[in-house]
Amino acid sequence: MPSSSMEIAILLRRVAEMLELGHSATVSLGDETILIPAKADVSCKYESGTETKEISIRVTWGLVSSAAQ
């Protein structure tokens, strides 16, 4: 599982590039290999508090993705 900021950036870049090209992406997290379909929904959320700021990137597919539309 990616643990450093650099490893996570590499994983995000690879997923983004594959989805941008219209291809599915495969990632390994823990002991699981996950296939992210080309038509997965990607959303980004920004939150700003008094002391912290946060960007959340969410990738969904399947029933959760269909229900959100």
MIDO-147379 format. One record per residue (C-alpha): residue number from 0; x negated, y negated, z; residue in one letter. Coordinates in steps of 0.25 Angstrom, whole numbers. Example, Ala and Ser with C-alpha at 12.3 -4.5 7.8 and 13.67 -1.06 7.14 Angstrom:
{0, {-49, 18, 31}, A}
{1, {-55, 4, 29}, S}
***
This chain:
{0, {0, 0, 0}, M}
{1, {-6, -14, -3}, P}
{2, {-10, -21, 9}, S}
{3, {-19, -33, 5}, S}
{4, {-13, -45, -2}, S}
{5, {-22, -42, -14}, M}
{6, {-16, -27, -15}, E}
{7, {-2, -33, -14}, I}
{8, {-5, -43, -25}, A}
{9, {-10, -33, -34}, I}
{10, {2, -24, -32}, L}
{11, {12, -36, -34}, L}
{12, {4, -40, -47}, R}
{13, {5, -26, -52}, R}
{14, {20, -25, -50}, V}
{15, {22, -39, -55}, A}
{16, {14, -36, -68}, E}
{17, {21, -23, -71}, M}
{18, {35, -29, -68}, L}
{19, {32, -41, -77}, E}
{20, {28, -31, -88}, L}
{21, {41, -24, -87}, G}
{22, {35, -11, -81}, H}
{23, {37, -4, -68}, S}
{24, {26, -5, -57}, A}
{25, {21, 6, -48}, T}
{26, {16, 2, -34}, V}
{27, {11, 10, -22}, S}
{28, {15, 6, -8}, L}
{29, {11, 15, 3}, G}
{30, {13, 29, -1}, D}
{31, {24, 26, -12}, E}
{32, {22, 23, -27}, T}
{33, {34, 13, -31}, I}
{34, {38, 11, -45}, L}
{35, {44, -3, -47}, I}
{36, {52, -3, -59}, P}
{37, {50, -14, -70}, A}
{38, {64, -20, -67}, K}
{39, {62, -21, -52}, A}
{40, {67, -35, -47}, D}
{41, {56, -44, -41}, V}
{42, {59, -55, -31}, S}
{43, {51, -65, -24}, C}
{44, {56, -72, -11}, K}
{45, {49, -84, -4}, Y}
{46, {51, -87, 11}, E}
{47, {44, -99, 18}, S}
{48, {44, -100, 33}, G}
{49, {38, -110, 42}, T}
{50, {25, -102, 44}, E}
{51, {26, -92, 33}, T}
{52, {29, -90, 18}, K}
{53, {33, -77, 11}, E}
{54, {35, -72, -3}, I}
{55, {42, -59, -4}, S}
{56, {41, -51, -17}, I}
{57, {52, -40, -19}, R}
{58, {53, -30, -29}, V}
{59, {66, -22, -30}, T}
{60, {72, -11, -39}, W}
{61, {83, -1, -39}, G}
{62, {96, -3, -31}, L}
{63, {90, -14, -23}, V}
{64, {86, -22, -36}, S}
{65, {99, -19, -43}, S}
{66, {108, -24, -31}, A}
{67, {100, -37, -29}, A}
{68, {104, -42, -43}, Q}
***
